[in-house]
Amino acid sequence: MNIILFDKLDKLNTLSIKDERARHIKKILKLKVSDSFLAGVINSVKGLATILEINDENIVFSFEADSTEEDKLHPLTLIMAFVRPICMKRILREAVSLGVEKIILSGADLTEKSYSKANFYVKEEYKKVLIDGAMQAAQTSISEVVIVDNIRDAIVKFDNSYDKLLLDNVLKGKSLSDYIPRNKKSVIAIGPERGFSQRERNLFVANDFNSYTIGTRVLRSETASCAAIALTLSKMNLI
């Protein structure tokens, strides 16, 4: 944790000693009374927290915000077909760390149908992963996540004010390193482990998505997503 995030913070705060964040403060950071750490409110301010007391039940600390401005995410949306939750954890954590503004999780023709029924999605366990990604990046803002049933529902959300990119090895598009941004906002779509179906590829093309690749190697979904996000943000001059 390069920042410790909370739902809200006041000038004076109490954190249960049983809370995972308290254990991190004591056992990992090894902080004591009068020590300080970077803290923030999710999707809001960040600043300096100073420990005032540590007892058997709580850590008591003060908080002073550095600014009223929240951290800004990049104008990039990721459409990601459902993959097994253990893989999606890595994808979401890195997407938030890299500053993706919005993530659309979608069913797909060739994805395992049971994935969408996993507690990770249904009970919104993914929200903790989003927070972990923000804390890794020392930022307070977390990506918005939207879940849809199918690819059609995902792609109709985007008009021509977006650059629309489809990452796909079958259509043999240009290298993503050759992408030249034309708009201030971009959306990139990545398929499940077995890729998109031809029906879905046709749907992307019909909705003005341009096909790109990141080489001839067949990559894991989490590898492809991280590489694609980084390349796209680089071409947008955002990282």
Secondary structure, DSSP 8 states (H G I E B T S, - for coil): --SEEES---SEEEEETTSHHHHIIIIIS---TT-EEEEEETTS-EEEEEEEEE-SSEEEEEEEES-S-----EEEEEEEE---HHHHHHHHHHHHHHTEEEEEEE--TTS-GGGGGSHHHHT-THHHHHHHHHHHTT-S---EEEEESSHHHHHTT--TTEEEEEE-TTTT-EEGGG----SSEEEEEE--TT---HHHHHHHHHTT-EEEES-SS---HHHHHHHHHHHHHHHTT--
